[in-house]
Amino acid sequence: MLQFKVMGPLEVLHDGRDRTPTPPKVRQVLALLLLRANQVVAVDALIEEVWGEDPPLSAVGTMQTYIHQLRKLFERPGTQLMRKPPGYLMAVPPSQLDAHTFEMLSWQGRQLLDSGRPEQAGRVLRQALAMWTGPCLANVVPGRLLEAHAVHLEEQRMRTLELRIQADAEIGLHRDLVGEMRSLVMSYPLNEWFHGQLIVALSRSGRRGEALQAYQNLRELLCNQLGLEPQPDLQLLQREVLSNGIPESAVFRPYRRRLAAVAAA
């Protein structure tokens, strides 16, 4: 059976054997077909992905060659690359593409968390995150269309990570979270939610002074770089730490990240 992986390097496995295409542009075409699996991808879109806005006169013929190479690769039961005007359709059962499985597990984890079962949610969300082996399509040089798909998948990965952290916090794994949250705020300094979870984890681990310092570090970062104060929820966390600590009943849930939007403006 064929298996396709995009959450990391692009891989095609047939019964465990590597059958990933070698030519870079063939990989690029395959990646776009996979990320739009079970949808018609127009020839024009494939050409734009590979050559951008200035394709060569031979683009249509060369694209047919790339498709022919992929069809030879996929002459296996269970997967079909079909001509469907105005383009091609890659028919892939959900179980054969890692991105489909990841999305299903992420959805299941969120449902479990929303229904008050954080321990089970954490297990499912860990399973989803463990499927990632590196940056999306790490061995493919993306064009504009692939780049957009990769960004979307990476955002889903980030959201799933947030849900898993929330699940761990809800079952009281605060000490276990401190190291991870310190690493995450260094990697994503403008993600206020990560900072909030670090403050919560430190406070509930009995490290109130460090929790207040974490809040102060965030406030200085926002004021100096963006001229912003922390989110109201974070200001509330600071007041709770200053009083009697953050109560166990308080849940700091993921919210819309404003800082990335501000920084990109």
VOMI-203200 format. One record per residue (C-alpha): residue in three letters; x, y, z; chain; residue number from 1. Coordinates in steps of 0.05 Angstrom, whole numbers. Layout:
<recs>
REC  resn       X       Y       Z  chain  resi
REC   ALA       X       Y       Z      A   NUM
...
</recs>
This chain:
<recs>
REC  resn       X       Y       Z  chain  resi
REC   MET       0       0       0      A     1
REC   LEU      23      70     -16      A     2
REC   GLN      33     120      41      A     3
REC   PHE      45     195      30      A     4
REC   LYS      78     241      80      A     5
REC   VAL      81     317      77      A     6
REC   MET      89     334     151      A     7
REC   GLY     164     337     146      A     8
REC   PRO     203     316      83      A     9
REC   LEU     158     294      26      A    10
REC   GLU     158     218      25      A    11
REC   VAL     124     165     -17      A    12
REC   LEU     128      96      14      A    13
REC   HIS     104      31     -19      A    14
REC   ASP     100     -26      31      A    15
REC   GLY     155      10      71      A    16
REC   ARG     201      22      11      A    17
REC   ASP     219      93      -8      A    18
REC   ARG     191     112     -76      A    19
REC   THR     196     188     -68      A    20
REC   PRO     209     222    -135      A    21
REC   THR     279     251    -143      A    22
REC   PRO     270     309    -193      A    23
REC   PRO     255     373    -153      A    24
REC   LYS     199     397    -199      A    25
REC   VAL     165     329    -199      A    26
REC   ARG     165     331    -123      A    27
REC   GLN     135     401    -127      A    28
REC   VAL      78     377    -172      A    29
REC   LEU      65     317    -128      A    30
REC   ALA      65     359     -65      A    31
REC   LEU      11     406     -93      A    32
REC   LEU     -31     347    -117      A    33
REC   LEU     -26     315     -47      A    34
REC   LEU     -43     379      -9      A    35
REC   ARG    -104     385     -54      A    36
REC   ALA    -118     311     -53      A    37
REC   ASN    -186     289     -80      A    38
REC   GLN    -195     357    -114      A    39
REC   VAL    -183     378    -186      A    40
REC   VAL    -119     418    -192      A    41
REC   ALA    -119     459    -256      A    42
REC   VAL     -59     453    -303      A    43
REC   ASP     -52     528    -298      A    44
REC   ALA     -44     522    -223      A    45
REC   LEU       9     468    -230      A    46
REC   ILE      47     511    -280      A    47
REC   GLU      43     572    -235      A    48
REC   GLU      69     532    -176      A    49
REC   VAL     129     506    -214      A    50
REC   TRP     148     566    -257      A    51
REC   GLY     113     626    -225      A    52
REC   GLU      85     682    -269      A    53
REC   ASP     135     673    -326      A    54
REC   PRO     131     600    -349      A    55
REC   PRO     170     576    -410      A    56
REC   LEU     135     562    -476      A    57
REC   SER     146     488    -464      A    58
REC   ALA     110     490    -396      A    59
REC   VAL      48     450    -417      A    60
REC   GLY      89     395    -450      A    61
REC   THR     138     392    -393      A    62
REC   MET      81     387    -343      A    63
REC   GLN      53     328    -382      A    64
REC   THR     121     295    -375      A    65
REC   TYR     120     306    -300      A    66
REC   ILE      50     277    -295      A    67
REC   HIS      71     216    -336      A    68
REC   GLN     129     204    -288      A    69
REC   LEU      81     206    -229      A    70
REC   ARG      31     160    -262      A    71
REC   LYS      86     109    -273      A    72
REC   LEU     103     114    -199      A    73
REC   PHE      31     105    -178      A    74
REC   GLU      11      45    -219      A    75
REC   ARG     -10      13    -153      A    76
REC   PRO     -78      -6    -125      A    77
REC   GLY    -111      46     -81      A    78
REC   THR     -83     110    -111      A    79
REC   GLN    -100     142    -177      A    80
REC   LEU     -76     204    -213      A    81
REC   MET    -132     220    -261      A    82
REC   ARG    -142     271    -317      A    83
REC   LYS    -201     314    -298      A    84
REC   PRO    -209     377    -340      A    85
REC   PRO    -183     430    -330      A    86
REC   GLY    -128     391    -294      A    87
REC   TYR    -114     329    -253      A    88
REC   LEU    -142     296    -191      A    89
REC   MET    -102     255    -141      A    90
REC   ALA    -149     205    -109      A    91
REC   VAL    -120     189     -40      A    92
REC   PRO    -157     152      15      A    93
REC   PRO    -152     192      80      A    94
REC   SER    -113     136     115      A    95
REC   GLN     -57     141      63      A    96
REC   LEU     -39     215      74      A    97
REC   ASP      -9     236     140      A    98
REC   ALA     -40     306     136      A    99
REC   HIS    -110     276     134      A   100
REC   THR     -95     231     194      A   101
REC   PHE     -66     290     232      A   102
REC   GLU    -127     333     220      A   103
REC   MET    -173     277     243      A   104
REC   LEU    -133     265     307      A   105
REC   SER    -129     340     322      A   106
REC   TRP    -204     346     314      A   107
REC   GLN    -216     286     360      A   108
REC   GLY    -170     315     412      A   109
REC   ARG    -206     381     411      A   110
REC   GLN    -273     346     419      A   111
REC   LEU    -247     307     479      A   112
REC   LEU    -220     371     510      A   113
REC   ASP    -285     408     499      A   114
REC   SER    -324     351     531      A   115
REC   GLY    -283     353     595      A   116
REC   ARG    -236     295     583      A   117
REC   PRO    -167     328     583      A   118
REC   GLU    -127     265     598      A   119
REC   GLN    -154     228     538      A   120
REC   ALA    -148     291     496      A   121
REC   GLY     -75     298     514      A   122
REC   ARG     -61     227     490      A   123
REC   VAL     -95     237     423      A   124
REC   LEU     -63     305     412      A   125
REC   ARG       6     277     428      A   126
REC   GLN      -6     223     377      A   127
REC   ALA     -24     276     325      A   128
REC   LEU      38     318     340      A   129
REC   ALA      84     258     338      A   130
REC   MET      68     250     265      A   131
REC   TRP     109     312     248      A   132
REC   THR     181     296     230      A   133
REC   GLY     204     366     211      A   134
REC   PRO     179     429     175      A   135
REC   CYS     124     417     124      A   136
REC   LEU     153     393      57      A   137
REC   ALA     224     403      82      A   138
REC   ASN     255     374      19      A   139
REC   VAL     212     413     -30      A   140
REC   VAL     226     484     -55      A   141
REC   PRO     155     513     -54      A   142
REC   GLY     124     563    -101      A   143
REC   ARG      69     611     -80      A   144
REC   LEU      13     559     -78      A   145
REC   LEU      52     507     -39      A   146
REC   GLU      77     559       9      A   147
REC   ALA       5     578      27      A   148
REC   HIS     -13     505      40      A   149
REC   ALA      49     495      82      A   150
REC   VAL      34     557     125      A   151
REC   HIS     -37     530     136      A   152
REC   LEU     -12     463     159      A   153
REC   GLU      40     494     205      A   154
REC   GLU     -16     537     236      A   155
REC   GLN     -56     473     248      A   156
REC   ARG       5     443     281      A   157
REC   MET      12     504     326      A   158
REC   ARG     -62     502     345      A   159
REC   THR     -57     428     362      A   160
REC   LEU       4     442     405      A   161
REC   GLU     -35     495     442      A   162
REC   LEU     -92     446     455      A   163
REC   ARG     -43     393     481      A   164
REC   ILE     -12     444     528      A   165
REC   GLN     -81     464     552      A   166
REC   ALA     -99     390     564      A   167
REC   ASP     -35     381     606      A   168
REC   ALA     -50     444     646      A   169
REC   GLU    -121     420     661      A   170
REC   ILE     -95     355     692      A   171
REC   GLY     -44     392     734      A   172
REC   LEU      22     378     697      A   173
REC   HIS      48     448     713      A   174
REC   ARG     119     429     733      A   175
REC   ASP     126     387     671      A   176
REC   LEU     104     446     628      A   177
REC   VAL     153     498     655      A   178
REC   GLY     213     477     613      A   179
REC   GLU     172     468     550      A   180
REC   MET     139     536     558      A   181
REC   ARG     206     571     569      A   182
REC   SER     231     541     505      A   183
REC   LEU     168     560     467      A   184
REC   VAL     169     633     489      A   185
REC   MET     241     638     465      A   186
REC   SER     222     607     398      A   187
REC   TYR     157     648     391      A   188
REC   PRO     169     712     431      A   189
REC   LEU     106     746     403      A   190
REC   ASN      58     690     421      A   191
REC   GLU      23     718     483      A   192
REC   TRP     -13     652     496      A   193
REC   PHE      53     616     506      A   194
REC   HIS      75     670     555      A   195
REC   GLY       9     663     592      A   196
REC   GLN      18     588     599      A   197
REC   LEU      89     599     626      A   198
REC   ILE      62     647     678      A   199
REC   VAL       8     597     698      A   200
REC   ALA      56     538     701      A   201
REC   LEU     106     577     744      A   202
REC   SER      53     603     792      A   203
REC   ARG      20     536     802      A   204
REC   SER      88     505     813      A   205
REC   GLY      99     551     872      A   206
REC   ARG     146     597     835      A   207
REC   ARG     108     662     840      A   208
REC   GLY     169     707     836      A   209
REC   GLU     190     675     770      A   210
REC   ALA     118     680     745      A   211
REC   LEU     118     755     758      A   212
REC   GLN     186     761     724      A   213
REC   ALA     159     724     664      A   214
REC   TYR     101     774     660      A   215
REC   GLN     150     832     666      A   216
REC   ASN     194     804     611      A   217
REC   LEU     133     800     564      A   218
REC   ARG     110     870     582      A   219
REC   GLU     178     899     566      A   220
REC   LEU     181     862     500      A   221
REC   LEU     113     887     479      A   222
REC   CYS     124     959     500      A   223
REC   ASN     193     964     470      A   224
REC   GLN     180     930     404      A   225
REC   LEU     106     944     389      A   226
REC   GLY      82     997     438      A   227
REC   LEU      30     950     466      A   228
REC   GLU       8     928     535      A   229
REC   PRO      -5     854     548      A   230
REC   GLN     -74     825     534      A   231
REC   PRO    -126     838     589      A   232
REC   ASP    -126     763     606      A   233
REC   LEU     -51     767     619      A   234
REC   GLN     -59     829     662      A   235
REC   LEU    -110     790     703      A   236
REC   LEU     -61     733     711      A   237
REC   GLN      -9     782     739      A   238
REC   ARG     -60     809     790      A   239
REC   GLU     -77     738     811      A   240
REC   VAL      -3     720     820      A   241
REC   LEU       6     783     862      A   242
REC   SER     -52     764     907      A   243
REC   ASN     -57     691     924      A   244
REC   GLY     -32     657     861      A   245
REC   ILE     -72     633     801      A   246
REC   PRO    -130     589     824      A   247
REC   GLU    -133     518     797      A   248
REC   SER    -203     532     771      A   249
REC   ALA    -177     586     723      A   250
REC   VAL    -167     560     652      A   251
REC   PHE    -123     601     605      A   252
REC   ARG    -150     579     538      A   253
REC   PRO    -122     592     469      A   254
REC   TYR    -146     656     437      A   255
REC   ARG    -134     693     373      A   256
REC   ARG     -61     713     369      A   257
REC   ARG     -60     789     357      A   258
REC   LEU      16     800     359      A   259
REC   ALA      33     762     296      A   260
REC   ALA     -19     804     260      A   261
REC   VAL       9     869     289      A   262
REC   ALA      80     850     272      A   263
REC   ALA      62     833     200      A   264
REC   ALA      23     897     189      A   265
</recs>
